[in-house]
Every structure is written in structure tokens, then in C-alpha cells.
Amino acid sequence: MASLKIPIQDVFANGISITKYVKFEATLACKDTGATIAVKKALTLEYTRDYSKSYGDEIIMEAYFQLGDYLEFIQKSKGDLTMYVKEDRNSFINTEVYRAIVLNDDVNPKNAAFNKGVFSEMNKEIAFIRFQLVERSCLAMMQMFRSGVVAGQDLHTYLTCMMGEQYLGINFPNDRYTKSLSFVPFHNKRSFRYLKIPANIKTLDLPSFFQWTDHGIYNGDTNTYIQPFEVLDPKGKMISRHRPLCLYPTISAYRDERVGARLKLYLTPNRISKDIERTYRIGDNNNIHIVVSSDDNITEVIDAWKISKGDIDIYRSTEAEVQRKHGISGENITVQPPLYVRDDHVSVKESIRVPMDYKHNAFNFSHDRMIQAGFVITIKWKFSVPNILFPGQLVEFFYEELVDGSTQVKQVYGVLQKTYTQISNDNRMSNTIMFIFLTKVENY
């Protein structure tokens, strides 16, 4: 491929045109006061999906409420609020239900109507409120724990049965997403004489516990994540939608052998015009082709990485290799107990922190090597549909570089680590920033 012009024009001409018009509405239910309140004006929805450190979406909504509604109902029901968010993408409507937490508590009017408690007068004013929204399935799983001793099982069998039993047993009315499990095949195939699980460990933290103790799951850190996921056909028609519990490596070796839909990202040297109707298309094997842009000079970023880290080899360590090099035996190591952080606030971040010593098992040694060899770039996807992306998705990133006066197309392999999406009712657009961990550069 001598130029990215052809694949970029293919996306612009034949991509899916459903992302140009998006808006959302919201309704708040206050259990303590029994009130249901329509949001006076919904402003923005912000989704942060940190696939390397979080269990689920960190969602922030900003909105205006009538002041009287806030003071009489919301302020008195902060402990039990439910937010119904209806999102409309070109007439494709979906409603999600969240637990809502008020983040700002600085609404303190001093006018005469408030002092006299005149409700009708107070509702002539508005209050700006920021909410954190937490998806119900993720919240339910965050409250589940596991402990005990299990004999004679491999990690994949144990985690599939145990996590599947708990997650698939969660049911909420009117949830239009089908629950499922999506586990990337484990690199560790061993069966253990027994699996010992300490007390007071969250179910969602178990993979991290096994990764960083004597066992190991992947050649790279592991994470568990819950999010809505939608499958589209090449014309943009919904095929299926799921809410999978995903287990996957957070970084990926060069040319990972995993099967499944990949992201093929084409960096355009130009700004994407507001007049562009299409920025992505669904290709063969459900691969997603997206035209992206960047505020950074990607060539300079990659050149700097080559100079500093480009001599580090990436490989998949086997347990035999690490034992040979370091004299380490996987089951006979005395391991420092994991460190736990308990927090009464709602947090979608992992609560377990195990000391990262790769000598505990062979797989952590590979993780350490890949972290040293990789680098992160930040790119923008305009008019995005973030629910077609999934945690730990494999990426092929294409960009152009000027070499000896001629343009060459470079291809880099990596994994999707984080996304940030903002939906604004003012401009009715959805834009996503993607953070990609890349590990290898090749001529294409």
C-alpha cells in the first residue's frame, strides 16, 4: 500500500452513516421521596472506559434541574437515586438505567423565595447538577465476594464456572442487553493441585489475584470489565447487543493470535471536516475500519519510542523458560499477601493491589518486558459509536511516513486500553478519544 488515500476514501464513501445525529434525555427517580423528575435540560454525557484499571464505565452527566425539584426531592434522596437515560442516535433509541450519585453539593441559594420556602418561586430558578452514573450489573458484581479452597482445577474452568454463575444470575427488568461471558483464552493451561482464595476478595478481583500471585493467567496484566456491546452489519443494522463480562490481557504481544473483530485505524493527515458523513465501516470478519486524527505528530512520537525502547524484544515467555533463566518454581514460592484497599464510596476502579514482582510466575515476566517495549498514542474518532468497541480489542494502526522523499505506509500492532467519549446535546455529536498501547512497527 503506497498511500492511505484509498482505504480512507473507502470509509468516507462506503461507511455507516448513523453517527451524525445524537441526543439524550434523562429522568430521575427518587425512591425516598417517591418523586419522578424530568431533567429540565440535559447537557453532556461523558463515558470513561479504562480497560486496564476499572471494572466498568465511569459516567458523568451534567444537567439543569428546577431549583425547587432539587431542594425538595433530590437533596433529600441522595442515597437512593435512579437515572433513566434515553439515547437517540438517528432515531435508534435505547434506554439505560443507572444508579445516580450527586457529585456537587454547592447549590445554596440565598434569595427570599428560598428562605421563605416558596416552592413555586424556587422553581423559577435552575440548579446545575453533576451526577456519577453506575450501571446496575456492574454495581451488583462489585458487591459480590468469594473465598475458600478449590481442588484440582485449571484457572479457566474455575473462573468461567464461578464468575459465570454469579454474573449470569443477575437479572433486571427491561434490560435489553443479553448477558454473556467473553474470556480471551488463557495462556496458562496448567491444572493446580488446589486454588486458595483469601477472605474478603471481590469476585471481579479474582483474575488479578491469580495473575499476580503464584499462578498467572496471561502474558500481560489481566482485567475484568462489564460494558454494553453492539454488533452491527455493514449497513449499520443492529445484529445483536450484549452486556458481556470480559476477561482479557490489558497489553498484547506483537501479532497476537487471538481471533475476533479487530480495529483497523487509518490516521488521516488532515482534519476531519464537519461535512463528512461517515468515519467508519464494518468489513470482513466484522473488523472495524475507522478514520482517525491526532493532535500529536505520530511520526515524531514513534521515532522517539524507537530510539528509547526499540531494541527490546517482545516474546511470549513460557513457564519453562523463566524457570530455566531464574531458577523459579511456580508452585513452591512463598508469596507476599495481596494488599487490599476498601472504600465505602462507589468506585469502578479495581480494589485489589498485588505487588508486581514478575518472579512470582512466568507470565508476569512477559508483562514486564512488554510494558518496557510498548508505547501509548492518543487518537480521535469523530462521530463515534463507542459501543461497537470492546475491552482489550486488538488494533492495527496505519499511518504515513516520509522516507527519502517518498511516502511509506507504516503498520503498528497494539491493543485498545482506554476510551473517553462525550455526547453533547448542544452540537448533537458523539466524539471519542482512544488510547492505544502499541508494540511493533512494520512497513506495510
Secondary structure, DSSP 8 states (H G I E B T S, - for coil): ---SHHHHHHHHHHS----S-EEEEEEEEETTTTEEEE-SEEEEEEEEEETTTBSB-EEEEEEEEEHHHIIIIIGGGTTSEEEEEEEEETTEEEEEEEEEEE--------SHHHHHT-HHHHTTSEEEEEEEEEEHHHHHHHT-EEEEEEEEEEHHHHHHHHHHHHHHT---TT--SEEEEEE---S---EEEEEEEEEEEEGGGHHHHHHHTTS--SSS-EEEEE--EEEE-TTS-EEEEEEEEEEEESS--TT----S--EEEEE-SS---TT---SEEE-GGG-EEEEEB-SS-HHHHHHHHHHHHTT-------HHHHHHHH---TTS------EE---SS---B--EE----GGG-HHHHHHHHHHHH-EEEEEEESS--GGG--TT-EEEEEEEEEETTEEEEEEEEEEEEEEEEEEETTTTEEEEEEEEEEEEEEE-
